[in-house]
Amino acid sequence: MQETLSKQELRELVEHTIDRRMEVWLVQLTDALIGTSEEDLPLQPEFAASLRRSLEQARSGKGVSLDAFREQLGR
């Protein structure tokens, strides 16, 4: 027997998947930009700090809901 997801369950699944993908992407970006040879890259300290905060927020589940994100964009 096959189960059907409710709209809310589907939405939560999609949001979780996107959040996880963004976390992976941010880790890859951070590794590429500040991972191995930080002194060789002209990276602004504010940008590096912002990336680190974003990673911590993603890991702790302090992400923004899709609705809140859309509201911030004015949609």
C-alpha positions in Angstrom: 0.0 0.0 0.0 1.4 3.4 -1.0 1.1 6.4 1.3 0.4 9.9 0.0 2.0 12.9 1.6 -0.2 15.8 2.7 0.6 19.2 1.3 2.2 20.2 4.7 4.4 17.0 4.8 5.5 17.6 1.2 6.3 21.2 1.9 8.3 20.3 5.0 10.2 17.6 3.1 11.1 20.0 0.3 12.1 22.7 2.8 14.3 20.2 4.6 15.9 19.0 1.4 16.6 22.5 0.2 18.1 23.5 3.7 20.3 20.4 3.6 21.5 21.1 0.1 22.2 24.7 1.0 24.2 23.6 4.0 26.3 21.3 1.8 26.8 24.0 -0.7 27.9 26.5 2.0 30.4 24.0 3.4 31.8 23.4 -0.1 32.0 27.2 -0.8 33.7 27.9 2.6 36.2 25.1 2.0 37.0 26.4 -1.5 37.3 30.0 -0.3 38.8 29.8 3.1 39.7 26.2 3.6 43.2 25.5 2.7 45.2 28.6 1.9 43.4 31.4 3.6 46.4 33.8 3.3 46.5 33.4 -0.5 42.9 34.6 -1.0 41.8 38.2 -0.9 38.8 37.3 1.2 37.2 40.0 3.3 36.9 39.0 7.0 33.3 40.1 7.1 32.4 37.7 4.3 34.2 34.8 6.0 32.3 35.6 9.2 29.0 35.7 7.4 29.6 32.3 5.8 30.5 30.8 9.2 27.3 32.3 10.7 25.2 30.9 7.9 26.7 27.5 8.4 26.0 27.6 12.1 22.4 28.7 11.5 21.9 25.9 9.0 23.3 23.3 11.4 21.2 24.5 14.3 18.0 24.6 12.3 17.7 28.4 12.5 16.9 28.6 8.9 14.1 30.7 7.4 10.8 29.2 6.3 9.9 29.4 2.6 7.0 31.8 3.4 9.3 34.1 5.5 11.9 34.1 2.7 9.2 35.0 0.2 8.0 37.8 2.4 11.6 39.2 2.7 11.7 39.2 -1.1 8.4 41.0 -1.3 6.6 38.2 -3.1 
